Amino acid sequence: MQAHQRLKGFNLIYFGMLALFIPFLPVFLSEQGLTTKQIGFIVGTGGFVTIVTQPLWGMISDKTKAMRNVLLILLTLATILGYLLFTAEQFGMLVAFSMGVYFFLMAIDPLTESLNFTIAERAKISYGAIRTYGALGYALASLAAGYVMNWFGMSSIAIFFVVLGVLGIAIMTTMPNVAASSSPVTLGALATFFKDKKTVLFLVLVFISSVPARMNDTFLGVHIRALGGSTEQVGQAFFFAAGSEIIVFALSFWWLRKGKELLTITFAAFFFFVRFFVSAFVVDPQILALVQVLQMLTFPIFYTAAIQYLYRIVPTEWRATGQTILALLFFGVSGIIASYAGGVLYDTVSGQNFYFVLASISLISTLFGLILYRKFELK
């Protein structure tokens, strides 16, 4: 079996593990009796951990030139700590094990994406052809987790997490040892990178757009439960969201046009607004789960176009730095603010007003995207 085929299998498994961790951690914590403020604190602190761990393990991978071995270490430790997390009950243990999973599991993401791009180029196939399997894994694991937790109890997710972890380890042992980027992120690299006005304004757009998206990711499951929904419906919501991404990623070679990335990003930002505005009026948890199909017009379009735009506007030697910063901004910094502020916001206002705030921020990002498109592309 060729490397890109094994990598598809690894994407399927790894993003399945993310599906058990990211959307279901808040649900699990809520069922353990934690408030939305406490959940926001844990997820937000996890964002700080993500900001540290991703560049740290990226540099370790660069220094050792042994990405496969680094991924095996991260996956093994994440699997062990994930089991401990989903069987814990005391607040202190929940915090400690959550941070452990954030430290090891989230560090795998940029390394996996680096593998996806590198292997795709070698095999002369599109990045989307490999990344599609990540969306598929996220969708299937989300759906299955909802039913598993409903049938066997909340702690049953621990066994599910371990099974996926073991499968991921088995696949990774067969992967070639691809070297990571030769340009690790340094303070000097960051200083040079942020001198370009066009790049900085683009990252501001990414930040504004990602905050409401990350708020929704964190509190959608909690909101569905607050509306009287089951864990099955939480799983269905994330299944519809991730499942709708599959065809978008698979056809990225067809719809993504060079020179039109900012317009494409703005299009996705507008549909973030539509998605959250509609969500504000939905009180039926099953309908809210179905609304998540709008994900196909938001995240996969936004993130794929953002990566291509970044690769187009920065020099080749800054691409690795740019990709790391983009990932940290979308999943790290915005996640911190979304979790801390989102926890307080959801606890303070009703679910309807929570989504009105998300829609308002997305509308601002849409307008900002149009301004940048007019400034930099319409010349």
DRENKOL-543414 format. One record per residue (C-alpha): residue in three letters; x, y, z; chain. Coordinates in steps of 0.5 Angstrom, whole numbers. Each point is the difference from the previous one (the first is absolute). Last residue first. Example, Ala and Ser with C-alpha at 12.3 -4.5 7.8 and 13.67 -1.06 7.14 Angstrom:
2
R, SER, 27, -2, 14, A;
R, ALA, -2, -7, 2, A;
//
This chain:
379
R, LYS, -13, 94, -18, A;
R, LEU, -6, -4, 3, A;
R, GLU, 4, -5, 4, A;
R, PHE, 3, 3, 6, A;
R, LYS, -4, 6, 2, A;
R, ARG, -7, -3, -3, A;
R, TYR, 1, -7, 3, A;
R, LEU, 3, 3, 7, A;
R, ILE, -7, 4, 0, A;
R, LEU, -4, -5, -1, A;
R, GLY, 3, -5, 5, A;
R, PHE, -1, 6, 5, A;
R, LEU, -7, 0, -2, A;
R, THR, -1, -8, 1, A;
R, SER, 4, 0, 7, A;
R, ILE, -5, 5, 2, A;
R, LEU, -5, -4, -2, A;
R, SER, 3, -6, 4, A;
R, ILE, 1, 4, 6, A;
R, SER, -8, 2, 0, A;
R, ALA, -2, -8, -1, A;
R, LEU, 4, -2, 6, A;
R, VAL, -3, 5, 4, A;
R, PHE, -7, -2, -3, A;
R, TYR, 2, -7, 2, A;
R, PHE, 1, 2, 7, A;
R, ASN, -7, 4, 0, A;
R, GLN, -4, -6, -2, A;
R, GLY, 4, -5, 6, A;
R, SER, -2, 5, 5, A;
R, VAL, 5, 5, 3, A;
R, THR, 5, 0, 6, A;
R, ASP, 2, -8, 0, A;
R, TYR, 1, 0, -7, A;
R, LEU, 4, 7, 0, A;
R, VAL, 4, -3, 6, A;
R, GLY, 2, -6, -4, A;
R, GLY, 1, 3, -7, A;
R, ALA, 5, 5, 3, A;
R, TYR, 4, -5, 3, A;
R, SER, -1, -5, -6, A;
R, ALA, 0, 5, -6, A;
R, ILE, 6, 4, 3, A;
R, ILE, 4, -6, 1, A;
R, GLY, -2, -4, -7, A;
R, SER, 1, 7, -3, A;
R, VAL, 8, -1, 2, A;
R, GLY, 0, -7, -1, A;
R, PHE, -4, -3, -6, A;
R, PHE, 0, 5, -5, A;
R, LEU, 6, 4, 2, A;
R, LEU, 4, -6, 2, A;
R, ALA, -2, -3, -7, A;
R, LEU, 2, 7, -4, A;
R, ILE, 6, 1, 4, A;
R, THR, 3, -7, -1, A;
R, GLN, -2, 0, -8, A;
R, GLY, 3, 7, 0, A;
R, THR, 7, -2, 3, A;
R, ALA, 0, -6, -5, A;
R, ARG, -2, 4, -6, A;
R, TRP, 6, 5, 2, A;
R, GLU, 5, -2, -4, A;
R, THR, -5, 0, -6, A;
R, PRO, -1, 7, 0, A;
R, VAL, -7, 2, 3, A;
R, ILE, -6, 2, -4, A;
R, ARG, -1, -6, -4, A;
R, TYR, 1, -5, 6, A;
R, LEU, -5, 4, 4, A;
R, TYR, -5, 0, -5, A;
R, GLN, 0, -7, -1, A;
R, ILE, 0, -1, 7, A;
R, ALA, -6, 5, 1, A;
R, ALA, -4, -4, -6, A;
R, THR, 1, -6, 4, A;
R, TYR, -2, 2, 6, A;
R, PHE, -6, 5, -2, A;
R, ILE, -3, -6, -5, A;
R, PRO, 0, -5, 5, A;
R, PHE, -2, 4, 6, A;
R, THR, -6, 4, -3, A;
R, LEU, -5, -3, -6, A;
R, MET, 1, -7, 2, A;
R, GLN, -2, 2, 7, A;
R, LEU, -7, 1, -2, A;
R, VAL, -1, -7, 1, A;
R, GLN, 0, 2, 8, A;
R, VAL, -7, 3, -1, A;
R, LEU, -2, -8, 0, A;
R, ALA, 2, 0, 8, A;
R, LEU, -4, 6, 1, A;
R, ILE, -6, -3, -3, A;
R, GLN, 1, -6, 5, A;
R, PRO, 1, 5, 6, A;
R, ASP, -7, 3, -1, A;
R, VAL, 1, 8, 2, A;
R, VAL, 3, 3, -6, A;
R, PHE, 0, 7, -1, A;
R, ALA, 7, 2, 2, A;
R, SER, 2, -6, -5, A;
R, VAL, -2, 4, -6, A;
R, PHE, 4, 6, 2, A;
R, PHE, 6, -5, 2, A;
R, ARG, 0, -3, -7, A;
R, VAL, -2, 6, -4, A;
R, PHE, 6, 3, 3, A;
R, PHE, 5, -6, -1, A;
R, PHE, -3, 1, -7, A;
R, PHE, 3, 7, -1, A;
R, ALA, 7, -2, 3, A;
R, ALA, 0, -6, -6, A;
R, PHE, -1, 5, -5, A;
R, THR, 5, 5, 3, A;
R, ILE, 5, -6, -1, A;
R, THR, -2, -1, -7, A;
R, LEU, 1, 7, -1, A;
R, LEU, 7, 0, 3, A;
R, GLU, 2, -6, -4, A;
R, LYS, -2, 2, -7, A;
R, GLY, 7, 1, -2, A;
R, LYS, 1, -7, -1, A;
R, ARG, -7, -4, -1, A;
R, LEU, -2, -5, 5, A;
R, TRP, -7, -3, -3, A;
R, TRP, 3, -6, -4, A;
R, PHE, 7, -2, 4, A;
R, SER, -5, 1, 6, A;
R, LEU, -4, -6, -2, A;
R, ALA, 2, -5, 5, A;
R, PHE, 0, 5, 6, A;
R, VAL, -7, 3, -2, A;
R, ILE, -3, -8, -1, A;
R, ILE, 2, -1, 7, A;
R, GLU, -1, 6, 4, A;
R, SER, -8, -2, 0, A;
R, GLY, 2, -6, 4, A;
R, ALA, 4, 4, 5, A;
R, ALA, -6, 5, 2, A;
R, PHE, -6, -6, -1, A;
R, PHE, 4, -4, 5, A;
R, PHE, 1, 5, 5, A;
R, ALA, -7, 1, 0, A;
R, GLN, -1, -7, 0, A;
R, GLY, 4, -1, 6, A;
R, VAL, -3, 5, 4, A;
R, GLN, -7, -3, -2, A;
R, GLU, 2, -7, 3, A;
R, THR, 3, 4, 6, A;
R, SER, -8, 2, 1, A;
R, GLY, -3, 6, -1, A;
R, GLY, -4, 4, 5, A;
R, LEU, 2, 7, -2, A;
R, ALA, 5, 0, 5, A;
R, ARG, 3, -6, -3, A;
R, ILE, 0, 3, -7, A;
R, HIS, 4, 6, 3, A;
R, VAL, 5, -4, 4, A;
R, GLY, 2, -3, -7, A;
R, LEU, 0, 6, -4, A;
R, PHE, 4, 4, 6, A;
R, THR, 7, -2, -2, A;
R, ASP, 0, 0, -8, A;
R, ASN, -5, 6, 0, A;
R, MET, 5, 4, 4, A;
R, ARG, 5, -2, -5, A;
R, ALA, -4, 2, -6, A;
R, PRO, -1, 7, 4, A;
R, VAL, 7, 1, 1, A;
R, SER, 3, -3, -7, A;
R, SER, -3, 6, -4, A;
R, ILE, 3, 6, 4, A;
R, PHE, 7, -4, 0, A;
R, VAL, 0, -2, -7, A;
R, LEU, -1, 7, -2, A;
R, VAL, 5, 3, 5, A;
R, LEU, 5, -5, -4, A;
R, PHE, -2, 3, -6, A;
R, LEU, 2, 7, 2, A;
R, VAL, 6, -3, 3, A;
R, THR, 2, -3, -7, A;
R, LYS, -1, 6, -4, A;
R, LYS, 4, 5, 5, A;
R, ASP, 6, -4, 0, A;
R, LYS, 4, 1, 6, A;
R, PHE, -3, -6, 4, A;
R, PHE, 4, -6, -4, A;
R, THR, 7, 4, 2, A;
R, ALA, -2, 0, 7, A;
R, LEU, -2, -7, 0, A;
R, ALA, 6, -3, -3, A;
R, GLY, 4, 4, 5, A;
R, LEU, -4, -3, 5, A;
R, THR, 1, -7, -3, A;
R, VAL, -5, -5, -4, A;
R, PRO, 4, -6, -3, A;
R, SER, 2, 1, -7, A;
R, SER, 2, -7, -2, A;
R, SER, -7, -3, 0, A;
R, ALA, -1, -7, 2, A;
R, ALA, 4, -6, -2, A;
R, VAL, -4, -6, -3, A;
R, ASN, 1, -6, 4, A;
R, PRO, -4, -5, -4, A;
R, MET, -6, -2, 3, A;
R, THR, -1, -8, 2, A;
R, THR, 0, 2, 8, A;
R, MET, -5, 6, -1, A;
R, ILE, -5, -5, -2, A;
R, ALA, 1, -4, 6, A;
R, ILE, 0, 6, 4, A;
R, GLY, -6, 2, -3, A;
R, LEU, -4, -6, 2, A;
R, VAL, 2, 0, 7, A;
R, GLY, -2, 7, 1, A;
R, LEU, -7, -1, -4, A;
R, VAL, -1, -6, 5, A;
R, VAL, 2, 4, 6, A;
R, PHE, -5, 6, -2, A;
R, PHE, -6, -5, 0, A;
R, ILE, 2, -3, 7, A;
R, ALA, 0, 7, 3, A;
R, ILE, -6, 2, -4, A;
R, SER, -4, -6, 5, A;
R, SER, 1, 5, 6, A;
R, MET, -6, 4, -2, A;
R, GLY, -5, -6, 0, A;
R, PHE, -1, -6, -4, A;
R, TRP, -6, 1, -5, A;
R, ASN, 0, 8, 0, A;
R, MET, 8, 0, 0, A;
R, VAL, 0, -5, -6, A;
R, TYR, -5, 4, -4, A;
R, GLY, 3, 6, 1, A;
R, ALA, 7, -3, -1, A;
R, ALA, -2, -3, -7, A;
R, LEU, -2, 6, -3, A;
R, SER, 6, 4, 2, A;
R, ALA, 4, -5, -2, A;
R, LEU, -3, -1, -7, A;
R, ALA, 1, 8, -1, A;
R, TYR, 7, 1, 2, A;
R, GLY, 2, -6, -4, A;
R, LEU, -3, 2, -6, A;
R, ALA, 3, 7, 1, A;
R, GLY, 7, -3, 1, A;
R, TYR, -1, -4, -6, A;
R, THR, -2, 6, -4, A;
R, ARG, 7, 2, 2, A;
R, ILE, 4, -5, -5, A;
R, ALA, -4, 2, -7, A;
R, GLY, 0, 7, 3, A;
R, TYR, 7, 1, 0, A;
R, SER, 0, -2, -8, A;
R, ILE, 4, -5, -3, A;
R, LYS, 7, -1, -3, A;
R, ALA, 2, -5, 5, A;
R, ARG, 6, 4, 2, A;
R, GLU, -4, 6, 1, A;
R, ALA, -6, -3, 4, A;
R, ILE, 6, -3, 4, A;
R, THR, 2, 6, 2, A;
R, PHE, -6, 4, 1, A;
R, ASN, -4, -6, 4, A;
R, LEU, 7, -1, 4, A;
R, SER, 0, 8, 2, A;
R, GLU, -8, -1, 2, A;
R, THR, 2, -6, 4, A;
R, LEU, 6, 4, 4, A;
R, PRO, -5, 6, 0, A;
R, ASP, -5, -4, 4, A;
R, ILE, 4, -5, 4, A;
R, ALA, 1, 6, 5, A;
R, MET, -7, 0, 2, A;
R, LEU, 0, -7, 3, A;
R, PHE, 6, 1, 4, A;
R, PHE, 0, 6, 4, A;
R, TYR, -8, 0, -1, A;
R, VAL, 0, -7, 3, A;
R, GLY, 4, 2, 6, A;
R, MET, -4, 6, 1, A;
R, SER, -6, -4, 0, A;
R, PHE, 3, -5, 5, A;
R, ALA, 2, 6, 5, A;
R, VAL, -7, 4, 0, A;
R, LEU, -4, -7, 1, A;
R, MET, 4, -2, 5, A;
R, GLY, -1, 6, 4, A;
R, PHE, -7, 0, -1, A;
R, GLN, -1, -7, 2, A;
R, GLU, -4, -5, -4, A;
R, ALA, 6, -3, -5, A;
R, THR, -2, -6, -5, A;
R, PHE, 0, 5, -6, A;
R, LEU, 7, 3, 2, A;
R, LEU, 3, -6, 2, A;
R, TYR, -1, -3, -7, A;
R, GLY, 2, 6, -3, A;
R, LEU, 6, 0, 4, A;
R, ILE, 2, -7, -3, A;
R, THR, -2, 2, -7, A;
R, ALA, 4, 6, 0, A;
R, LEU, 6, -3, 3, A;
R, THR, 0, -5, -6, A;
R, LEU, -2, 5, -5, A;
R, LEU, 6, 5, 2, A;
R, ILE, 5, -5, 0, A;
R, LEU, -2, -3, -7, A;
R, LEU, 0, 7, -3, A;
R, VAL, 7, 1, 2, A;
R, ASN, 2, -6, -3, A;
R, ARG, -3, 1, -6, A;
R, MET, 2, 7, -1, A;
R, ALA, 8, -2, 1, A;
R, LYS, 4, 6, -2, A;
R, THR, 2, 0, 7, A;
R, LYS, 1, 8, 0, A;
R, ASP, -6, 1, -4, A;
R, SER, -5, -4, 3, A;
R, ILE, 3, 3, 7, A;
R, MET, -2, 7, -3, A;
R, GLY, -7, -3, -2, A;
R, TRP, -1, -3, 7, A;
R, LEU, 1, 7, 3, A;
R, PRO, -3, 4, -6, A;
R, GLN, -7, -4, 2, A;
R, THR, 1, -1, 7, A;
R, VAL, 0, 7, 2, A;
R, ILE, -6, 3, -3, A;
R, THR, -4, -6, 1, A;
R, VAL, 2, 1, 8, A;
R, PHE, -3, 7, -1, A;
R, GLY, -6, -3, -3, A;
R, GLY, -1, -6, 5, A;
R, THR, -1, 6, 5, A;
R, GLY, -6, 2, -4, A;
R, VAL, -3, -7, 0, A;
R, ILE, 1, 0, 7, A;
R, PHE, -2, 7, 2, A;
R, GLY, -6, -1, -5, A;
R, ILE, -2, -6, 4, A;
R, GLN, 0, 3, 6, A;
R, LYS, -4, 6, -2, A;
R, THR, -5, -5, -3, A;
R, THR, -1, -3, 6, A;
R, LEU, 3, -7, 2, A;
R, GLY, -4, -5, 2, A;
R, GLN, 3, -6, -3, A;
R, GLU, -5, 0, -5, A;
R, SER, 2, 7, -2, A;
R, LEU, 7, -3, 0, A;
R, PHE, -2, -5, -5, A;
R, VAL, -3, 4, -4, A;
R, PRO, 5, 5, 0, A;
R, LEU, 5, -5, -2, A;
R, PHE, -5, -3, -6, A;
R, PRO, 2, 5, -5, A;
R, ILE, 7, 0, 0, A;
R, PHE, 2, -7, 3, A;
R, LEU, -4, -5, -3, A;
R, ALA, 1, 4, -7, A;
R, LEU, 7, 1, 1, A;
R, MET, 1, -8, 1, A;
R, GLY, -4, -1, -7, A;
R, PHE, 5, 6, -3, A;
R, TYR, 5, -5, 2, A;
R, ILE, -3, -6, -3, A;
R, LEU, -2, 2, -7, A;
R, ASN, 6, 4, -1, A;
R, PHE, 4, -6, 2, A;
R, GLY, -4, -4, -5, A;
R, LYS, 2, 5, -6, A;
R, LEU, 7, 0, 2, A;
R, ARG, 0, -7, -1, A;
R, GLN, -2, 1, -7, A;
R, HIS, 5, 6, -1, A;
R, ALA, 5, -5, 2, A;
R, GLN, -1, -5, -5, A;
R, MET, -3, -7, 2, A;
//
